Amino acid sequence: MVARQMKRSCHSQQKDSTMPSTERPESQCELTIRSLADLDRFAAALAASLPTTAVVTLEGDLGAGKTTLVKAVAAAIGIDPATVTSPTFGLIHLHDTADGSLRIVHADMYRLSDVSELHELGWEDAIAVAPGCRCWAFVEWPQRIGPALPAERLNISLTITGETSRRLTLTGAGDQYTTIPQAFLERPTCD
């Protein structure tokens, strides 16, 4: 079972968060994930909630489960999760569905020292998709490229609470994203 708690605000909850503190609508929801099965259910629900083009920033300590979450989202949309690995050294990995209708861009910005390096990495090309296709960018260590990220996005903060349990804090900023944390509160369970 996934425990839920909802927090809403019209300002940023944390000073050092990469989420913008603007007048944009914002909502927040905390979930407790107790197992990989819970994470899989969460990922399937998240995949069903994301807009056509989405930016999801992932915050958390090493080993918190950022890549594991991206693997679970990939599995939920039919991408072989075994092909999803940490982009620590490649920095940007692309994963397309078999029919090419959806691309997951999985980026790890930990090793970047400056936002200007994004162009050299091919960031713009990675997130560019054909008309009618969807693209979801999952960005680990987003604080490294904060100014280059859109103000409207979903931020997921993962906190280790036990060997297999995690607290996820979802913060949606902007009209496309505020409904996502709200939707998780409204679900009776993620089972």
N, CA, C and O atoms as a DFTB+ gen file, in Angstrom:
764 C
 N C O
     1  1       0.840      -1.177       0.000
     2  2       0.000       0.000       0.000
     3  2       0.885       1.240       0.000
     4  3       1.983       1.234       0.556
     5  1       0.408       2.273      -0.613
     6  2       1.129       3.522      -0.689
     7  2       0.422       4.531       0.208
     8  3      -0.761       4.816       0.021
     9  1       1.147       5.068       1.177
    10  2       0.576       6.082       2.056
    11  2       0.688       7.435       1.366
    12  3       1.680       7.699       0.686
    13  1      -0.307       8.291       1.528
    14  2      -0.311       9.578       0.858
    15  2      -0.553      10.709       1.842
    16  3      -1.245      10.556       2.849
    17  1       0.030      11.827       1.521
    18  2      -0.216      13.048       2.260
    19  2      -0.110      14.184       1.255
    20  3       0.832      14.213       0.463
    21  1      -1.044      15.109       1.268
    22  2      -1.050      16.180       0.270
    23  2      -0.644      17.485       0.898
    24  3      -1.057      17.814       2.010
    25  1       0.167      18.224       0.179
    26  2       0.526      19.581       0.572
    27  2       0.334      20.458      -0.651
    28  3       0.773      20.098      -1.744
    29  1      -0.304      21.586      -0.488
    30  2      -0.475      22.517      -1.595
    31  2       0.082      23.862      -1.185
    32  3       0.009      24.258      -0.022
    33  1       0.642      24.558      -2.164
    34  2       1.116      25.902      -1.888
    35  2       1.201      26.680      -3.184
    36  3       1.106      26.110      -4.271
    37  1       1.377      27.969      -3.065
    38  2       1.581      28.819      -4.233
    39  2       3.006      29.339      -4.264
    40  3       3.300      30.311      -4.961
    41  1       3.880      28.707      -3.523
    42  2       5.289      29.097      -3.525
    43  2       6.145      27.854      -3.328
    44  3       5.641      26.786      -2.980
    45  1       7.420      28.004      -3.551
    46  2       8.335      26.876      -3.423
    47  2       8.417      26.443      -1.969
    48  3       8.436      27.277      -1.063
    49  1       8.467      25.123      -1.749
    50  2       8.524      24.586      -0.396
    51  2       9.923      24.641       0.202
    52  3      10.070      24.719       1.422
    53  1      10.968      24.600      -0.654
    54  2      12.337      24.557      -0.161
    55  2      13.161      25.618      -0.867
    56  3      13.048      25.782      -2.082
    57  1      13.987      26.336      -0.126
    58  2      14.822      27.360      -0.724
    59  2      15.807      26.784      -1.727
    60  3      16.034      27.381      -2.779
    61  1      16.402      25.623      -1.416
    62  2      17.452      25.080      -2.269
    63  2      16.921      24.124      -3.324
    64  3      17.712      23.522      -4.051
    65  1      15.634      23.969      -3.428
    66  2      15.056      23.085      -4.437
    67  2      15.263      23.679      -5.820
    68  3      15.394      24.894      -5.964
    69  1      15.294      22.826      -6.836
    70  2      15.420      23.322      -8.202
    71  2      14.081      23.776      -8.746
    72  3      14.012      24.291      -9.862
    73  1      13.016      23.597      -7.980
    74  2      11.707      24.064      -8.432
    75  2      11.679      25.586      -8.338
    76  3      12.165      26.156      -7.361
    77  1      11.121      26.237      -9.332
    78  2      11.078      27.692      -9.327
    79  2      10.112      28.219      -8.282
    80  3       9.079      27.607      -8.011
    81  1      10.451      29.349      -7.701
    82  2       9.531      29.972      -6.747
    83  2       8.883      31.160      -7.451
    84  3       9.284      32.307      -7.254
    85  1       7.885      30.874      -8.267
    86  2       7.188      31.893      -9.038
    87  2       5.731      31.902      -8.621
    88  3       5.334      31.219      -7.677
    89  1       4.945      32.683      -9.333
    90  2       3.520      32.742      -9.041
    91  2       2.752      31.637      -9.756
    92  3       1.522      31.621      -9.702
    93  1       3.427      30.732     -10.411
    94  2       2.754      29.629     -11.103
    95  2       2.025      28.765     -10.083
    96  3       2.457      28.643      -8.936
    97  1       0.914      28.167     -10.511
    98  2       0.240      27.230      -9.615
    99  2       1.186      26.080      -9.273
   100  3       1.963      25.626     -10.113
   101  1       1.106      25.629      -8.048
   102  2       1.967      24.539      -7.600
   103  2       1.186      23.639      -6.659
   104  3       0.384      24.117      -5.857
   105  1       1.421      22.336      -6.756
   106  2       0.830      21.403      -5.799
   107  2       1.882      20.376      -5.428
   108  3       2.839      20.142      -6.166
   109  1       1.686      19.774      -4.276
   110  2       2.675      18.828      -3.773
   111  2       1.972      17.665      -3.090
   112  3       0.934      17.839      -2.451
   113  1       2.551      16.478      -3.234
   114  2       2.011      15.269      -2.634
   115  2       3.169      14.407      -2.165
   116  3       4.154      14.248      -2.886
   117  1       3.065      13.853      -0.973
   118  2       4.076      12.922      -0.471
   119  2       3.511      11.514      -0.466
   120  3       2.396      11.278      -0.001
   121  1       4.302      10.575      -0.993
   122  2       3.914       9.171      -1.041
   123  2       5.001       8.344      -0.388
   124  3       6.184       8.674      -0.482
   125  1       4.609       7.281       0.268
   126  2       5.578       6.329       0.797
   127  2       5.499       5.066      -0.041
   128  3       4.450       4.429      -0.137
   129  1       6.620       4.717      -0.642
   130  2       6.740       3.505      -1.441
   131  2       7.445       2.479      -0.563
   132  3       8.558       2.723      -0.097
   133  1       6.810       1.339      -0.334
   134  2       7.364       0.351       0.590
   135  2       8.100      -0.802      -0.101
   136  3       8.822      -1.556       0.552
   137  1       7.918      -0.942      -1.425
   138  2       8.520      -2.081      -2.124
   139  2       8.669      -1.758      -3.609
   140  3       8.149      -0.750      -4.088
   141  1       9.379      -2.620      -4.331
   142  2       9.490      -2.452      -5.781
   143  2       8.137      -2.615      -6.459
   144  3       7.872      -1.977      -7.478
   145  1       7.280      -3.464      -5.902
   146  2       5.930      -3.621      -6.459
   147  2       5.152      -2.306      -6.341
   148  3       4.442      -1.918      -7.268
   149  1       5.289      -1.623      -5.199
   150  2       4.669      -0.301      -5.035
   151  2       5.222       0.677      -6.069
   152  3       4.477       1.453      -6.667
   153  1       6.541       0.628      -6.270
   154  2       7.172       1.530      -7.232
   155  2       6.645       1.270      -8.642
   156  3       6.396       2.212      -9.394
   157  1       6.475       0.013      -8.997
   158  2       5.933      -0.325     -10.318
   159  2       4.524       0.230     -10.492
   160  3       4.196       0.757     -11.555
   161  1       3.687       0.117      -9.460
   162  2       2.324       0.657      -9.530
   163  2       2.357       2.184      -9.638
   164  3       1.609       2.783     -10.411
   165  1       3.238       2.797      -8.848
   166  2       3.384       4.252      -8.919
   167  2       3.819       4.675     -10.320
   168  3       3.261       5.615     -10.886
   169  1       4.810       3.987     -10.880
   170  2       5.339       4.335     -12.203
   171  2       4.269       4.208     -13.281
   172  3       4.193       5.046     -14.180
   173  1       3.450       3.180     -13.200
   174  2       2.365       3.002     -14.174
   175  2       1.364       4.153     -14.068
   176  3       0.903       4.678     -15.081
   177  1       1.032       4.538     -12.839
   178  2       0.100       5.652     -12.638
   179  2       0.726       6.970     -13.103
   180  3       0.043       7.814     -13.683
   181  1       2.017       7.142     -12.849
   182  2       2.711       8.349     -13.298
   183  2       2.708       8.419     -14.822
   184  3       2.417       9.469     -15.394
   185  1       3.028       7.315     -15.477
   186  2       3.046       7.279     -16.944
   187  2       1.678       7.649     -17.516
   188  3       1.597       8.309     -18.551
   189  1       0.625       7.234     -16.859
   190  2      -0.728       7.557     -17.316
   191  2      -1.079       9.026     -17.076
   192  3      -2.021       9.545     -17.675
   193  1      -0.322       9.694     -16.201
   194  2      -0.621      11.074     -15.822
   195  2       0.197      12.125     -16.565
   196  3      -0.193      13.292     -16.603
   197  1       1.321      11.734     -17.153
   198  2       2.213      12.721     -17.760
   199  2       1.637      13.292     -19.050
   200  3       0.999      12.576     -19.822
   201  1       1.865      14.595     -19.283
   202  2       1.413      15.191     -20.536
   203  2       2.247      14.678     -21.721
   204  3       3.235      13.970     -21.528
   205  1       1.850      15.032     -22.916
   206  2       2.522      14.586     -24.140
   207  2       4.020      14.857     -24.105
   208  3       4.823      13.973     -24.404
   209  1       4.387      16.059     -23.748
   210  2       5.784      16.432     -23.584
   211  2       5.954      16.805     -22.125
   212  3       5.236      17.661     -21.607
   213  1       6.907      16.163     -21.461
   214  2       7.051      16.386     -20.023
   215  2       8.512      16.455     -19.621
   216  3       9.372      15.794     -20.203
   217  1       8.767      17.272     -18.615
   218  2      10.071      17.305     -17.967
   219  2       9.841      16.911     -16.521
   220  3       9.060      17.536     -15.804
   221  1      10.542      15.855     -16.103
   222  2      10.446      15.358     -14.734
   223  2      11.850      15.399     -14.150
   224  3      12.739      14.679     -14.603
   225  1      12.045      16.246     -13.141
   226  2      13.348      16.307     -12.492
   227  2      13.344      15.354     -11.305
   228  3      12.352      15.234     -10.586
   229  1      14.475      14.677     -11.115
   230  2      14.605      13.671     -10.061
   231  2      15.713      14.081      -9.108
   232  3      16.866      14.241      -9.509
   233  1      15.354      14.248      -7.845
   234  2      16.327      14.609      -6.821
   235  2      16.420      13.489      -5.806
   236  3      15.429      12.818      -5.517
   237  1      17.608      13.287      -5.266
   238  2      17.793      12.281      -4.232
   239  2      19.250      11.887      -4.139
   240  3      20.020      12.054      -5.085
   241  1      19.614      11.363      -2.989
   242  2      20.983      10.921      -2.779
   243  2      21.325       9.778      -3.719
   244  3      20.442       9.179      -4.332
   245  1      22.614       9.481      -3.829
   246  2      23.050       8.306      -4.573
   247  2      22.370       7.086      -3.976
   248  3      22.344       6.924      -2.756
   249  1      21.824       6.235      -4.816
   250  2      21.159       5.030      -4.340
   251  2      19.724       5.223      -3.903
   252  3      19.108       4.292      -3.384
   253  1      19.174       6.421      -4.102
   254  2      17.795       6.681      -3.674
   255  2      16.770       6.023      -4.588
   256  3      15.625       5.818      -4.185
   257  1      17.168       5.688      -5.814
   258  2      16.244       5.012      -6.711
   259  2      15.813       5.811      -7.923
   260  3      14.786       5.504      -8.528
   261  1      16.571       6.827      -8.289
   262  2      16.196       7.657      -9.438
   263  2      16.157       6.832     -10.732
   264  3      15.174       6.875     -11.471
   265  1      17.226       6.088     -10.997
   266  2      17.255       5.259     -12.205
   267  2      16.246       4.123     -12.107
   268  3      15.640       3.755     -13.113
   269  1      16.057       3.564     -10.929
   270  2      15.070       2.498     -10.739
   271  2      13.673       3.007     -11.083
   272  3      12.874       2.276     -11.669
   273  1      13.375       4.243     -10.725
   274  2      12.086       4.840     -11.075
   275  2      11.948       4.973     -12.596
   276  3      10.897       4.652     -13.150
   277  1      12.989       5.439     -13.266
   278  2      12.923       5.577     -14.725
   279  2      12.737       4.206     -15.376
   280  3      11.988       4.081     -16.345
   281  1      13.411       3.176     -14.855
   282  2      13.229       1.805     -15.360
   283  2      11.765       1.378     -15.232
   284  3      11.203       0.776     -16.146
   285  1      11.160       1.695     -14.096
   286  2       9.768       1.305     -13.854
   287  2       8.816       2.039     -14.796
   288  3       7.849       1.448     -15.277
   289  1       9.075       3.316     -15.064
   290  2       8.247       4.060     -16.019
   291  2       8.415       3.459     -17.414
   292  3       7.437       3.280     -18.140
   293  1       9.655       3.149     -17.784
   294  2       9.915       2.534     -19.092
   295  2       9.139       1.224     -19.228
   296  3       8.502       0.979     -20.253
   297  1       9.194       0.394     -18.202
   298  2       8.470      -0.887     -18.230
   299  2       6.969      -0.658     -18.385
   300  3       6.289      -1.408     -19.085
   301  1       6.459       0.380     -17.730
   302  2       5.022       0.667     -17.782
   303  2       4.548       1.037     -19.186
   304  3       3.372       0.867     -19.507
   305  1       5.456       1.542     -20.024
   306  2       5.053       1.933     -21.384
   307  2       5.581       0.966     -22.443
   308  3       5.506       1.245     -23.639
   309  1       6.115      -0.171     -21.996
   310  2       6.512      -1.210     -22.937
   311  2       7.959      -1.207     -23.379
   312  3       8.318      -1.933     -24.306
   313  1       8.800      -0.407     -22.739
   314  2      10.234      -0.418     -23.033
   315  2      10.885      -1.418     -22.091
   316  3      10.582      -1.430     -20.897
   317  1      11.769      -2.250     -22.607
   318  2      12.456      -3.247     -21.791
   319  2      13.273      -2.533     -20.715
   320  3      14.216      -1.813     -21.044
   321  1      12.932      -2.717     -19.430
   322  2      13.658      -2.011     -18.373
   323  2      15.133      -2.397     -18.297
   324  3      15.936      -1.638     -17.754
   325  1      15.503      -3.558     -18.829
   326  2      16.911      -3.970     -18.819
   327  2      17.767      -3.047     -19.683
   328  3      18.982      -2.976     -19.500
   329  1      17.139      -2.342     -20.621
   330  2      17.891      -1.416     -21.475
   331  2      18.102      -0.062     -20.810
   332  3      18.864       0.764     -21.312
   333  1      17.438       0.168     -19.692
   334  2      17.545       1.447     -18.987
   335  2      18.615       1.321     -17.912
   336  3      18.445       0.611     -16.921
   337  1      19.714       2.020     -18.130
   338  2      20.814       2.011     -17.168
   339  2      21.114       3.443     -16.755
   340  3      20.670       4.394     -17.397
   341  1      21.861       3.582     -15.692
   342  2      22.209       4.914     -15.217
   343  2      23.038       5.641     -16.272
   344  3      24.019       5.095     -16.777
   345  1      22.649       6.867     -16.606
   346  2      23.404       7.622     -17.603
   347  2      24.581       8.399     -17.009
   348  3      24.972       9.436     -17.544
   349  1      25.140       7.906     -15.915
   350  2      26.220       8.611     -15.232
   351  2      27.379       8.937     -16.164
   352  3      27.929      10.036     -16.099
   353  1      27.758       8.007     -17.026
   354  2      28.903       8.249     -17.898
   355  2      28.495       8.711     -19.291
   356  3      29.192       9.530     -19.891
   357  1      27.387       8.209     -19.818
   358  2      26.898       8.655     -21.121
   359  2      26.159       9.972     -21.036
   360  3      25.977      10.650     -22.047
   361  1      25.736      10.336     -19.853
   362  2      25.009      11.555     -19.506
   363  2      23.586      11.624     -20.057
   364  3      22.680      12.052     -19.341
   365  1      23.365      11.220     -21.294
   366  2      22.010      11.221     -21.848
   367  2      21.777       9.893     -22.555
   368  3      22.534       9.516     -23.449
   369  1      20.724       9.186     -22.147
   370  2      20.316       7.945     -22.814
   371  2      18.918       8.140     -23.381
   372  3      18.057       8.743     -22.739
   373  1      18.698       7.627     -24.587
   374  2      17.394       7.714     -25.240
   375  2      16.767       6.332     -25.296
   376  3      17.441       5.348     -25.600
   377  1      15.484       6.261     -25.004
   378  2      14.732       5.007     -25.038
   379  2      13.411       5.280     -25.747
   380  3      12.578       6.043     -25.256
   381  1      13.227       4.653     -26.901
   382  2      12.000       4.834     -27.675
   383  2      11.120       3.598     -27.569
   384  3      11.617       2.474     -27.493
   385  1       9.812       3.814     -27.564
   386  2       8.891       2.679     -27.614
   387  2       9.049       1.995     -28.971
   388  3       9.562       2.594     -29.916
   389  1       8.609       0.749     -29.063
   390  2       8.763      -0.033     -30.297
   391  2       8.123       0.654     -31.500
   392  3       8.644       0.577     -32.613
   393  1       6.996       1.324     -31.278
   394  2       6.332       1.994     -32.401
   395  2       6.837       3.421     -32.626
   396  3       6.374       4.107     -33.537
   397  1       7.785       3.866     -31.800
   398  2       8.373       5.190     -31.966
   399  2       7.491       6.347     -31.556
   400  3       7.805       7.499     -31.854
   401  1       6.392       6.063     -30.878
   402  2       5.456       7.135     -30.516
   403  2       5.841       7.875     -29.240
   404  3       5.317       8.956     -28.968
   405  1       6.745       7.306     -28.462
   406  2       7.139       7.944     -27.203
   407  2       8.623       7.729     -26.975
   408  3       9.137       6.620     -27.117
   409  1       9.302       8.809     -26.620
   410  2      10.721       8.757     -26.287
   411  2      10.906       9.145     -24.826
   412  3      10.353      10.138     -24.355
   413  1      11.690       8.347     -24.128
   414  2      12.150       8.725     -22.794
   415  2      13.590       9.197     -22.941
   416  3      14.446       8.475     -23.453
   417  1      13.841      10.411     -22.488
   418  2      15.194      10.943     -22.413
   419  2      15.587      10.835     -20.944
   420  3      14.953      11.443     -20.081
   421  1      16.626      10.066     -20.664
   422  2      17.085       9.867     -19.290
   423  2      18.453      10.524     -19.180
   424  3      19.424      10.058     -19.775
   425  1      18.524      11.600     -18.421
   426  2      19.751      12.388     -18.334
   427  2      20.260      12.451     -16.904
   428  3      19.483      12.570     -15.956
   429  1      21.566      12.371     -16.764
   430  2      22.228      12.509     -15.469
   431  2      23.188      13.684     -15.590
   432  3      24.196      13.597     -16.291
   433  1      22.882      14.769     -14.918
   434  2      23.658      15.992     -15.056
   435  2      24.729      16.153     -13.977
   436  3      25.329      17.221     -13.853
   437  1      24.968      15.107     -13.203
   438  2      25.904      15.190     -12.080
   439  2      27.290      15.665     -12.510
   440  3      27.919      16.449     -11.799
   441  1      27.771      15.206     -13.655
   442  2      29.132      15.517     -14.080
   443  2      29.249      16.832     -14.848
   444  3      30.352      17.222     -15.233
   445  1      28.136      17.516     -15.076
   446  2      28.209      18.801     -15.772
   447  2      28.706      19.883     -14.833
   448  3      28.344      19.910     -13.656
   449  1      29.522      20.758     -15.347
   450  2      30.003      21.862     -14.521
   451  2      29.356      23.183     -14.911
   452  3      29.417      24.157     -14.161
   453  1      28.730      23.213     -16.099
   454  2      28.132      24.456     -16.567
   455  2      26.962      24.147     -17.507
   456  3      26.995      23.167     -18.251
   457  1      25.953      24.976     -17.463
   458  2      24.768      24.802     -18.300
   459  2      25.130      24.817     -19.786
   460  3      24.469      24.163     -20.593
   461  1      26.166      25.553     -20.144
   462  2      26.554      25.650     -21.554
   463  2      26.958      24.301     -22.143
   464  3      26.952      24.144     -23.364
   465  1      27.303      23.336     -21.317
   466  2      27.692      22.009     -21.790
   467  2      26.502      21.231     -22.370
   468  3      26.700      20.239     -23.070
   469  1      25.287      21.665     -22.090
   470  2      24.104      20.980     -22.616
   471  2      24.104      20.931     -24.140
   472  3      23.743      19.915     -24.735
   473  1      24.509      22.025     -24.763
   474  2      24.538      22.071     -26.227
   475  2      25.511      21.028     -26.772
   476  3      25.198      20.321     -27.730
   477  1      26.677      20.937     -26.168
   478  2      27.681      19.961     -26.596
   479  2      27.177      18.526     -26.432
   480  3      27.545      17.646     -27.210
   481  1      26.350      18.295     -25.437
   482  2      25.802      16.958     -25.196
   483  2      24.713      16.566     -26.194
   484  3      24.391      15.387     -26.340
   485  1      24.157      17.548     -26.868
   486  2      23.070      17.265     -27.792
   487  2      21.711      17.245     -27.123
   488  3      20.801      16.559     -27.588
   489  1      21.562      17.989     -26.037
   490  2      20.311      18.037     -25.277
   491  2      19.127      18.408     -26.167
   492  3      18.087      17.751     -26.122
   493  1      19.284      19.469     -26.982
   494  2      18.183      19.925     -27.833
   495  2      17.760      18.829     -28.807
   496  3      16.567      18.621     -29.029
   497  1      18.731      18.129     -29.387
   498  2      18.419      17.041     -30.317
   499  2      17.730      15.881     -29.601
   500  3      16.830      15.248     -30.153
   501  1      18.152      15.613     -28.389
   502  2      17.589      14.487     -27.631
   503  2      16.109      14.684     -27.338
   504  3      15.332      13.730     -27.390
   505  1      15.719      15.906     -27.033
   506  2      14.321      16.149     -26.661
   507  2      13.446      16.538     -27.852
   508  3      12.238      16.717     -27.701
   509  1      14.053      16.669     -29.038
   510  2      13.284      16.986     -30.246
   511  2      12.711      15.697     -30.825
   512  3      13.448      14.756     -31.116
   513  1      11.406      15.662     -30.986
   514  2      10.752      14.480     -31.559
   515  2       9.856      14.915     -32.711
   516  3       9.502      16.087     -32.838
   517  1       9.505      13.963     -33.532
   518  2       8.641      14.238     -34.682
   519  2       7.261      14.695     -34.212
   520  3       6.819      14.322     -33.125
   521  1       6.583      15.501     -35.025
   522  2       5.222      15.918     -34.676
   523  2       4.335      14.699     -34.417
   524  3       4.406      13.696     -35.126
   525  1       3.513      14.810     -33.400
   526  2       2.613      13.718     -33.047
   527  2       3.224      12.702     -32.104
   528  3       2.530      11.812     -31.612
   529  1       4.517      12.824     -31.847
   530  2       5.175      11.898     -30.915
   531  2       5.283      12.546     -29.540
   532  3       5.201      13.767     -29.400
   533  1       5.466      11.716     -28.547
   534  2       5.595      12.202     -27.178
   535  2       7.048      12.090     -26.728
   536  3       7.804      11.257     -27.227
   537  1       7.427      12.948     -25.772
   538  2       8.780      12.914     -25.223
   539  2       8.725      13.260     -23.743
   540  3       8.204      14.306     -23.354
   541  1       9.268      12.370     -22.929
   542  2       9.363      12.617     -21.491
   543  2      10.835      12.645     -21.117
   544  3      11.552      11.667     -21.327
   545  1      11.282      13.751     -20.570
   546  2      12.672      13.883     -20.136
   547  2      12.739      13.714     -18.625
   548  3      12.109      14.465     -17.880
   549  1      13.504      12.729     -18.178
   550  2      13.754      12.499     -16.758
   551  2      15.179      12.957     -16.485
   552  3      16.129      12.416     -17.051
   553  1      15.330      13.957     -15.617
   554  2      16.627      14.589     -15.401
   555  2      17.085      14.372     -13.963
   556  3      16.486      14.891     -13.021
   557  1      18.164      13.590     -13.809
   558  2      18.786      13.401     -12.499
   559  2      19.770      14.548     -12.261
   560  3      20.380      15.053     -13.203
   561  1      19.918      14.948     -11.016
   562  2      20.791      16.051     -10.599
   563  2      20.437      17.333     -11.366
   564  3      21.312      17.949     -11.975
   565  1      19.160      17.735     -11.339
   566  2      18.717      18.898     -12.121
   567  2      19.316      20.218     -11.651
   568  3      19.356      21.183     -12.414
   569  1      19.779      20.272     -10.411
   570  2      20.337      21.525      -9.904
   571  2      21.547      21.975     -10.718
   572  3      21.890      23.158     -10.708
   573  1      22.198      21.050     -11.420
   574  2      23.365      21.393     -12.246
   575  2      22.972      22.219     -13.467
   576  3      23.792      22.970     -13.996
   577  1      21.729      22.089     -13.917
   578  2      21.292      22.810     -15.122
   579  2      20.030      23.620     -14.860
   580  3      19.280      23.926     -15.787
   581  1      19.798      23.965     -13.609
   582  2      18.576      24.661     -13.209
   583  2      18.103      25.751     -14.155
   584  3      16.932      25.747     -14.535
   585  1      18.970      26.695     -14.556
   586  2      18.514      27.779     -15.434
   587  2      18.030      27.307     -16.807
   588  3      17.263      28.014     -17.462
   589  1      18.460      26.139     -17.247
   590  2      18.071      25.635     -18.572
   591  2      16.764      24.846     -18.539
   592  3      16.215      24.515     -19.590
   593  1      16.270      24.548     -17.359
   594  2      15.048      23.755     -17.235
   595  2      13.813      24.645     -17.316
   596  3      13.852      25.799     -16.888
   597  1      12.729      24.125     -17.857
   598  2      11.503      24.925     -17.888
   599  2      10.958      25.121     -16.472
   600  3      11.088      24.244     -15.619
   601  1      10.358      26.265     -16.241
   602  2       9.785      26.544     -14.922
   603  2       8.620      25.606     -14.630
   604  3       8.392      25.226     -13.482
   605  1       7.888      25.237     -15.671
   606  2       6.761      24.322     -15.498
   607  2       7.259      22.903     -15.698
   608  3       7.703      22.528     -16.784
   609  1       7.177      22.115     -14.622
   610  2       7.670      20.737     -14.663
   611  2       7.212      19.996     -13.417
   612  3       6.623      20.572     -12.502
   613  1       7.503      18.699     -13.411
   614  2       7.241      17.871     -12.242
   615  2       8.579      17.553     -11.603
   616  3       9.508      17.120     -12.286
   617  1       8.686      17.761     -10.314
   618  2       9.890      17.392      -9.577
   619  2       9.527      16.240      -8.646
   620  3       8.524      16.290      -7.934
   621  1      10.358      15.206      -8.664
   622  2      10.171      14.089      -7.743
   623  2      11.425      13.978      -6.901
   624  3      12.518      13.742      -7.415
   625  1      11.257      14.149      -5.612
   626  2      12.357      14.010      -4.665
   627  2      12.220      12.654      -3.987
   628  3      11.173      12.336      -3.424
   629  1      13.287      11.857      -4.043
   630  2      13.283      10.518      -3.449
   631  2      14.144      10.530      -2.194
   632  3      15.305      10.936      -2.230
   633  1      13.569      10.086      -1.092
   634  2      14.289      10.021       0.175
   635  2      14.280       8.585       0.671
   636  3      13.225       7.956       0.760
   637  1      15.454       8.072       0.990
   638  2      15.570       6.707       1.507
   639  2      15.014       6.677       2.927
   640  3      15.457       7.435       3.790
   641  1      14.037       5.795       3.166
   642  2      13.454       5.666       4.505
   643  2      13.653       4.269       5.084
   644  3      13.322       4.023       6.244
   645  1      14.188       3.364       4.287
   646  2      14.433       1.990       4.720
   647  2      15.099       1.224       3.599
   648  3      15.376       1.781       2.537
   649  1      15.357      -0.054       3.830
   650  2      16.054      -0.850       2.819
   651  2      15.330      -0.847       1.476
   652  3      15.965      -0.715       0.429
   653  1      14.016      -0.992       1.499
   654  2      13.246      -0.987       0.247
   655  2      12.221       0.137       0.192
   656  3      11.507       0.267      -0.802
   657  1      12.136       0.937       1.218
   658  2      11.113       1.990       1.233
   659  2      11.717       3.357       0.911
   660  3      12.871       3.653       1.221
   661  1      10.879       4.173       0.273
   662  2      11.272       5.524      -0.113
   663  2      10.095       6.460       0.112
   664  3       8.935       6.067      -0.015
   665  1      10.413       7.701       0.447
   666  2       9.394       8.747       0.475
   667  2       9.577       9.540      -0.818
   668  3      10.670      10.026      -1.112
   669  1       8.508       9.661      -1.572
   670  2       8.532      10.442      -2.799
   671  2       7.750      11.720      -2.564
   672  3       6.608      11.682      -2.106
   673  1       8.358      12.835      -2.871
   674  2       7.664      14.109      -2.805
   675  2       7.518      14.611      -4.230
   676  3       8.503      14.926      -4.898
   677  1       6.281      14.681      -4.684
   678  2       5.982      15.150      -6.036
   679  2       5.574      16.607      -5.949
   680  3       4.667      16.956      -5.193
   681  1       6.234      17.460      -6.715
   682  2       5.879      18.867      -6.770
   683  2       5.627      19.228      -8.221
   684  3       6.527      19.159      -9.058
   685  1       4.412      19.607      -8.503
   686  2       4.043      20.012      -9.856
   687  2       3.944      21.518      -9.928
   688  3       3.236      22.138      -9.135
   689  1       4.656      22.114     -10.881
   690  2       4.609      23.564     -11.079
   691  2       4.102      23.840     -12.487
   692  3       4.661      23.346     -13.466
   693  1       3.053      24.624     -12.579
   694  2       2.468      24.947     -13.877
   695  2       1.216      24.128     -14.126
   696  3       1.024      23.061     -13.543
   697  1       0.378      24.639     -14.992
   698  2      -0.935      24.040     -15.228
   699  2      -0.894      22.568     -15.621
   700  3      -1.736      21.793     -15.167
   701  1       0.069      22.160     -16.457
   702  2       0.133      20.759     -16.892
   703  2       0.560      19.818     -15.774
   704  3       0.308      18.615     -15.842
   705  1       1.199      20.354     -14.756
   706  2       1.818      19.497     -13.746
   707  2       1.152      19.531     -12.375
   708  3       1.353      18.609     -11.584
   709  1       0.369      20.559     -12.067
   710  2      -0.255      20.616     -10.740
   711  2      -1.273      19.505     -10.543
   712  3      -1.528      19.088      -9.414
   713  1      -1.849      19.031     -11.621
   714  2      -2.856      17.978     -11.499
   715  2      -2.248      16.623     -11.144
   716  3      -2.952      15.747     -10.641
   717  1      -0.956      16.440     -11.399
   718  2      -0.342      15.130     -11.154
   719  2      -0.288      14.805      -9.660
   720  3      -0.779      13.748      -9.266
   721  1       0.289      15.669      -8.805
   722  2       0.239      15.355      -7.367
   723  2      -1.193      15.242      -6.851
   724  3      -1.483      14.394      -6.008
   725  1      -2.087      16.091      -7.353
   726  2      -3.486      16.035      -6.930
   727  2      -4.108      14.693      -7.279
   728  3      -4.880      14.145      -6.491
   729  1      -3.783      14.159      -8.442
   730  2      -4.346      12.871      -8.869
   731  2      -3.913      11.739      -7.942
   732  3      -4.691      10.822      -7.678
   733  1      -2.686      11.797      -7.451
   734  2      -2.229      10.744      -6.542
   735  2      -2.938      10.829      -5.199
   736  3      -3.160       9.804      -4.555
   737  1      -3.293      12.017      -4.772
   738  2      -4.050      12.156      -3.529
   739  2      -5.451      11.585      -3.696
   740  3      -5.998      10.981      -2.773
   741  1      -6.025      11.779      -4.871
   742  2      -7.402      11.357      -5.104
   743  2      -7.552       9.859      -5.325
   744  3      -8.663       9.337      -5.240
   745  1      -6.466       9.160      -5.604
   746  2      -6.538       7.703      -5.783
   747  2      -6.799       7.053      -4.432
   748  3      -6.145       7.408      -3.451
   749  1      -7.734       6.110      -4.353
   750  2      -7.965       5.433      -3.079
   751  2      -6.710       4.682      -2.632
   752  3      -6.373       4.686      -1.448
   753  1      -6.027       4.045      -3.565
   754  2      -4.727       3.411      -3.307
   755  2      -4.030       3.312      -4.649
   756  3      -4.644       3.538      -5.691
   757  1      -2.777       2.982      -4.627
   758  2      -2.054       2.748      -5.884
   759  2      -2.048       1.267      -6.200
   760  3      -1.335       0.833      -7.105
   761  1      -2.829       0.482      -5.470
   762  2      -2.886      -0.964      -5.720
   763  2      -3.668      -1.239      -6.975
   764  3      -3.831      -2.398      -7.358
